[in-house]
Amino acid sequence: MKRSARIGVAGATGAVGLEMLRVLEERSFPVEKLTAMASGRFDSRTVGFGGADLPVVPLTEENLADLDIVLFATGASVSREFVPVATAAGAVAIDNSRMFRMDPDVPLVVPEVNPQAMAGHGGVIANPNCSTIQIVLPLEVVRREAGLVRVVASTYQSVSGTGVAAIEELADQSRAVLDGEPAVSGVYPTQIAFNCLPHIDDFDEEGHTREERKMIDETRKILGIPGLGMAVTCVRVPVFRSHAVALNVETEHPLDPDEARVLLSAAPGVRVLDDPESAGYPTQVDTSDTDDVWVGRIRRDESVENGLWMWVVADNLRKGAALNAVQIAELLIDELPD
């Protein structure tokens, strides 16, 4: 890396923002100055970074000035307002919201898959949806070797994907149910404790949720296959952290499961754990707080000529959000002026 950088983290007090700070520190990112910002109702507080308590300041035009890279861990409406402010001040914005992902002029990047998409960026780079990130890593491996015809994905997504309030709601509801008390819902439309909700984000006129549409549209954009056949069902499950996906892939050419294991084992950012007879498969508990995308249960789908099943698990706050954004920043820093 050529130099240290002035870094901003917008949304620094949320689940993803806090993870971004942690990843920056763990990866020894060359930070010259770090500005932690929060929006909305602002309560003065600090966040930990570099062994010290860093004051959190409001997300404003003034505080976005004089920064090289800003990591946005904010919702779409906040990103819509402040990403242009950051870029106008000369920073590159890496946005974790859905706001810019499908903008044809904005790269949607997973560094292990399509780093070339960053070339000629206009100051904004989008971080994909968490579940999209974890499926495109194995899908790109399969695409290069055997081509892709169709993908079917069923997700099992943890509550941390909704934020800190959802984590607290699951904990509170679980205690209440075990104590024989009613479970009070606020974040989710109905009880999440000991339950599964096939409802992530809003429904459209055809009955799909926005989360399902995001996975389809983003996967096609990242892989560069606009006509890829995809079907997705997204389910929220009573797990605190890490998402799992049952991934079914139909390929153009045959791909043996053993060959797939070898290829996936050699892929950057992917770890294969596939010994089901000895309970050797990735779980959400075991993959929490890890950086890799874990793949197991690799087996032939005998219902089609060239089909494979995979079980794909990753920490949605790490590779699914914060780590991917920091990896993008690591690629960006080489282009910053000395």
C-alpha positions as CSV (number, residue, x, y, z in Angstrom):
1,M,0.0,0.0,0.0
2,K,1.4,3.4,-1.0
3,R,0.2,5.5,1.9
4,S,-2.1,5.9,4.8
5,A,-5.6,7.2,4.3
6,R,-8.1,9.5,6.0
7,I,-11.1,7.1,6.6
8,G,-14.7,7.9,7.6
9,V,-17.2,5.3,8.8
10,A,-20.8,6.6,8.5
11,G,-23.2,4.6,10.7
12,A,-20.4,3.7,13.1
13,T,-22.7,2.9,16.0
14,G,-24.7,0.2,14.2
15,A,-23.9,-3.5,13.9
16,V,-22.2,-3.2,10.5
17,G,-20.4,0.1,11.3
18,L,-19.0,-1.4,14.5
19,E,-17.8,-4.4,12.5
20,M,-16.2,-2.1,9.9
21,L,-14.1,-0.5,12.7
22,R,-13.1,-3.8,14.0
23,V,-12.1,-5.1,10.6
24,L,-10.1,-2.0,9.8
25,E,-8.1,-2.5,13.0
26,E,-7.7,-6.3,12.7
27,R,-6.4,-6.0,9.1
28,S,-4.0,-3.1,10.1
29,F,-5.5,-0.9,7.5
30,P,-3.2,2.2,7.1
31,V,-5.4,4.8,8.8
32,E,-4.0,8.3,9.0
33,K,-7.2,9.6,10.6
34,L,-10.5,8.0,11.4
35,T,-13.8,9.8,11.7
36,A,-16.7,7.9,13.2
37,M,-20.0,9.3,12.3
38,A,-23.7,8.6,13.1
39,S,-26.9,10.0,11.7
40,G,-30.5,10.5,13.0
41,R,-31.1,11.1,16.6
42,F,-27.6,11.7,17.8
43,D,-26.4,10.8,21.3
44,S,-22.9,11.7,22.1
45,R,-20.9,8.5,22.5
46,T,-17.6,6.8,21.7
47,V,-16.5,3.7,19.8
48,G,-13.4,1.7,20.3
49,F,-10.6,1.9,17.8
50,G,-6.8,1.4,18.1
51,G,-7.0,0.8,21.8
52,A,-8.7,4.2,22.4
53,D,-12.2,5.6,22.7
54,L,-13.0,7.5,19.5
55,P,-15.7,10.2,19.7
56,V,-18.7,9.7,17.4
57,V,-19.6,12.9,15.5
58,P,-22.7,13.7,13.5
59,L,-22.9,12.7,9.9
60,T,-22.7,16.2,8.3
61,E,-21.1,17.9,5.3
62,E,-18.5,19.4,7.6
63,N,-17.4,16.1,9.0
64,L,-17.3,14.4,5.6
65,A,-14.8,17.0,4.4
66,D,-11.1,16.1,4.1
67,L,-11.5,12.3,3.9
68,D,-10.1,9.9,1.3
69,I,-12.5,7.0,1.7
70,V,-15.9,6.8,3.5
71,L,-17.5,3.5,4.4
72,F,-21.2,3.9,4.6
73,A,-23.0,1.5,6.9
74,T,-26.3,3.5,6.6
75,G,-29.8,2.9,5.2
76,A,-30.7,3.8,1.7
77,S,-32.2,7.2,2.5
78,V,-29.2,8.4,4.4
79,S,-26.8,7.1,1.7
80,R,-28.9,8.9,-0.9
81,E,-28.4,12.2,0.9
82,F,-24.8,11.9,2.1
83,V,-22.9,9.8,-0.5
84,P,-23.0,12.6,-3.0
85,V,-21.8,15.0,-0.3
86,A,-18.8,12.8,0.4
87,T,-17.9,12.4,-3.3
88,A,-18.3,16.1,-3.9
89,A,-15.7,16.7,-1.1
90,G,-13.3,14.4,-2.9
91,A,-13.8,11.1,-1.1
92,V,-14.6,7.7,-2.6
93,A,-17.7,6.3,-1.0
94,I,-18.2,2.6,-0.4
95,D,-21.9,2.2,0.2
96,N,-23.4,-0.8,2.0
97,S,-27.0,0.1,1.3
98,R,-29.2,-0.9,-1.6
99,M,-29.2,2.7,-2.9
100,F,-26.6,2.5,-5.7
101,R,-26.2,-1.2,-6.3
102,M,-28.2,-1.4,-9.5
103,D,-27.1,2.0,-10.9
104,P,-25.4,1.1,-14.2
105,D,-22.7,3.7,-13.5
106,V,-21.8,2.3,-10.1
107,P,-19.6,-0.8,-9.7
108,L,-21.0,-3.6,-7.5
109,V,-17.9,-5.3,-6.3
110,V,-16.8,-8.5,-4.5
111,P,-13.0,-8.3,-4.7
112,E,-12.5,-12.1,-5.2
113,V,-15.0,-12.1,-8.0
114,N,-15.0,-8.9,-10.1
115,P,-12.3,-6.4,-8.9
116,Q,-12.0,-5.3,-12.6
117,A,-15.4,-3.6,-12.2
118,M,-13.8,-0.9,-10.1
119,A,-11.9,0.5,-13.0
120,G,-13.1,4.0,-13.9
121,H,-15.5,4.3,-10.9
122,G,-17.1,7.7,-10.5
123,G,-16.4,8.0,-6.8
124,V,-19.1,5.5,-5.6
125,I,-18.6,1.8,-5.2
126,A,-21.5,-0.4,-4.0
127,N,-21.2,-3.2,-1.5
128,P,-23.6,-6.0,-2.4
129,N,-26.3,-7.6,-0.3
130,C,-24.9,-10.0,2.3
131,S,-26.5,-13.1,0.9
132,T,-25.5,-12.1,-2.6
133,I,-21.8,-11.9,-1.6
134,Q,-21.7,-15.3,-0.1
135,I,-23.2,-17.1,-3.1
136,V,-21.3,-15.3,-5.8
137,L,-17.9,-16.6,-4.6
138,P,-18.8,-20.3,-5.2
139,L,-20.9,-19.4,-8.2
140,E,-18.0,-17.7,-9.9
141,V,-15.8,-20.8,-9.4
142,V,-18.5,-23.0,-11.0
143,R,-19.1,-20.4,-13.8
144,R,-15.5,-20.4,-14.8
145,E,-15.3,-24.2,-15.0
146,A,-18.7,-25.4,-16.2
147,G,-20.9,-22.3,-17.0
148,L,-24.1,-21.4,-15.4
149,V,-27.7,-22.1,-16.6
150,R,-29.8,-21.7,-13.6
151,V,-29.5,-21.0,-9.9
152,V,-32.0,-21.7,-7.1
153,A,-31.3,-20.3,-3.6
154,S,-33.1,-20.7,-0.3
155,T,-31.6,-18.5,2.4
156,Y,-31.6,-18.9,6.2
157,Q,-30.7,-15.4,7.4
158,S,-29.8,-14.4,10.9
159,V,-31.4,-11.5,12.7
160,S,-28.2,-9.5,12.8
161,G,-28.9,-8.7,9.2
162,T,-31.7,-6.4,10.4
163,G,-29.5,-4.7,13.0
164,V,-28.9,-4.4,16.8
165,A,-32.6,-3.9,17.6
166,A,-33.4,-7.3,16.0
167,I,-30.6,-9.0,17.9
168,E,-32.1,-7.7,21.1
169,E,-35.6,-8.7,20.1
170,L,-34.6,-12.3,19.5
171,A,-32.9,-12.4,22.9
172,D,-35.9,-10.8,24.6
173,Q,-38.5,-13.0,22.9
174,S,-36.5,-16.2,23.6
175,R,-36.3,-15.4,27.3
176,A,-40.0,-14.6,27.3
177,V,-41.1,-17.8,25.6
178,L,-38.9,-19.9,27.8
179,D,-40.5,-18.2,30.8
180,G,-44.0,-18.8,29.5
181,E,-44.6,-15.2,28.7
182,P,-45.9,-13.7,25.4
183,A,-43.3,-12.7,22.9
184,V,-43.6,-9.0,22.0
185,S,-42.7,-8.1,18.4
186,G,-41.5,-4.7,17.3
187,V,-38.8,-5.2,14.7
188,Y,-40.5,-8.1,12.9
189,P,-44.1,-8.4,12.0
190,T,-44.5,-11.5,14.1
191,Q,-42.5,-13.6,16.6
192,I,-39.0,-14.6,15.5
193,A,-38.0,-16.6,18.5
194,F,-38.3,-20.3,17.8
195,N,-39.8,-19.4,14.4
196,C,-38.9,-18.8,10.7
197,L,-40.3,-15.9,8.7
198,P,-40.4,-16.1,4.9
199,H,-40.5,-12.4,4.9
200,I,-37.4,-10.2,4.5
201,D,-38.2,-6.6,3.3
202,D,-41.3,-5.6,1.4
203,F,-43.3,-7.8,-1.0
204,D,-43.9,-6.8,-4.6
205,E,-47.0,-7.3,-6.8
206,E,-45.8,-10.7,-7.8
207,G,-45.2,-11.9,-4.3
208,H,-41.4,-11.7,-4.2
209,T,-39.7,-9.8,-1.5
210,R,-37.2,-7.0,-2.1
211,E,-34.5,-9.2,-0.6
212,E,-35.2,-11.9,-3.1
213,R,-35.1,-9.4,-6.0
214,K,-31.9,-7.9,-4.7
215,M,-30.2,-11.3,-4.7
216,I,-31.3,-12.0,-8.3
217,D,-30.4,-8.6,-9.8
218,E,-27.1,-8.3,-7.9
219,T,-25.9,-11.8,-8.7
220,R,-26.5,-11.2,-12.4
221,K,-24.7,-7.9,-12.3
222,I,-21.6,-9.1,-10.4
223,L,-21.3,-12.3,-12.6
224,G,-22.0,-10.4,-15.8
225,I,-24.8,-12.7,-16.8
226,P,-27.9,-10.6,-17.2
227,G,-30.0,-13.5,-18.4
228,L,-29.0,-16.0,-15.7
229,G,-32.1,-17.9,-14.6
230,M,-32.6,-17.5,-10.9
231,A,-35.2,-18.3,-8.2
232,V,-34.8,-17.2,-4.6
233,T,-36.7,-17.6,-1.4
234,C,-35.3,-15.6,1.6
235,V,-36.2,-16.7,5.2
236,R,-35.3,-15.0,8.5
237,V,-34.4,-17.6,11.1
238,P,-33.9,-17.3,14.9
239,V,-30.1,-17.2,14.7
240,F,-28.1,-14.3,16.0
241,R,-25.3,-14.2,13.4
242,S,-24.3,-15.7,10.0
243,H,-26.5,-16.6,7.0
244,A,-26.8,-19.9,5.4
245,V,-28.0,-20.7,1.8
246,A,-29.1,-23.9,0.2
247,L,-27.7,-23.4,-3.3
248,N,-28.8,-25.4,-6.3
249,V,-26.8,-24.9,-9.5
250,E,-27.5,-26.1,-13.0
251,T,-24.4,-25.9,-15.2
252,E,-23.8,-25.9,-19.0
253,H,-21.2,-28.7,-18.7
254,P,-20.8,-31.6,-16.3
255,L,-19.0,-30.8,-13.0
256,D,-18.3,-33.7,-10.7
257,P,-18.8,-33.0,-7.0
258,D,-15.2,-34.1,-6.2
259,E,-13.9,-31.8,-8.9
260,A,-16.1,-29.0,-7.5
261,R,-14.6,-29.6,-4.0
262,V,-11.0,-29.3,-5.4
263,L,-11.8,-26.1,-7.3
264,L,-13.7,-24.5,-4.4
265,S,-10.9,-25.4,-1.9
266,A,-8.4,-23.4,-4.1
267,A,-10.6,-20.4,-4.5
268,P,-9.7,-17.2,-2.5
269,G,-12.1,-16.5,0.3
270,V,-13.7,-19.9,0.2
271,R,-13.3,-22.8,2.7
272,V,-14.7,-26.2,2.0
273,L,-15.9,-28.3,5.0
274,D,-17.6,-31.4,3.5
275,D,-17.5,-34.6,5.5
276,P,-21.2,-35.0,6.4
277,E,-20.9,-38.5,7.8
278,S,-18.7,-37.0,10.6
279,A,-20.9,-33.9,11.0
280,G,-18.4,-32.1,8.9
281,Y,-20.4,-29.3,7.4
282,P,-20.6,-25.5,8.1
283,T,-23.1,-24.2,10.6
284,Q,-24.0,-20.6,11.5
285,V,-22.7,-21.0,15.0
286,D,-19.3,-22.3,13.9
287,T,-18.9,-19.7,11.1
288,S,-19.8,-16.7,13.1
289,D,-16.9,-14.2,13.4
290,T,-14.9,-15.8,10.6
291,D,-14.0,-14.2,7.2
292,D,-14.4,-17.0,4.7
293,V,-17.4,-18.3,2.8
294,W,-17.8,-21.9,3.9
295,V,-19.2,-24.5,1.5
296,G,-20.3,-28.1,2.4
297,R,-22.9,-30.7,1.4
298,I,-21.6,-30.6,-2.2
299,R,-23.5,-33.3,-4.0
300,R,-25.1,-34.1,-7.4
301,D,-28.6,-33.0,-8.2
302,E,-30.0,-36.0,-10.0
303,S,-33.1,-34.2,-11.1
304,V,-31.3,-32.4,-13.9
305,E,-28.5,-33.4,-16.3
306,N,-25.8,-31.1,-14.9
307,G,-26.8,-30.1,-11.3
308,L,-25.1,-29.6,-8.0
309,W,-26.3,-28.8,-4.5
310,M,-24.2,-26.8,-2.1
311,W,-24.7,-25.5,1.5
312,V,-23.1,-22.1,1.8
313,V,-22.6,-20.3,5.1
314,A,-20.9,-17.0,6.0
315,D,-20.9,-14.4,8.7
316,N,-23.2,-11.7,7.3
317,L,-21.5,-8.9,9.3
318,R,-18.0,-9.9,8.2
319,K,-17.7,-11.1,4.6
320,G,-21.4,-10.1,4.0
321,A,-20.8,-6.5,4.8
322,A,-17.8,-5.0,6.7
323,L,-15.0,-7.2,5.4
324,N,-16.1,-6.9,1.8
325,A,-16.2,-3.1,2.2
326,V,-12.7,-2.9,3.7
327,Q,-11.3,-5.2,1.0
328,I,-12.7,-2.7,-1.6
329,A,-11.0,0.1,0.4
330,E,-7.7,-1.9,0.3
331,L,-7.9,-2.0,-3.5
332,L,-8.7,1.7,-3.6
333,I,-5.9,2.9,-1.5
334,D,-3.3,2.3,-4.2
335,E,-4.9,4.8,-6.4
336,L,-5.0,7.6,-3.9
337,P,-2.6,10.5,-4.6
338,D,0.6,10.6,-2.5
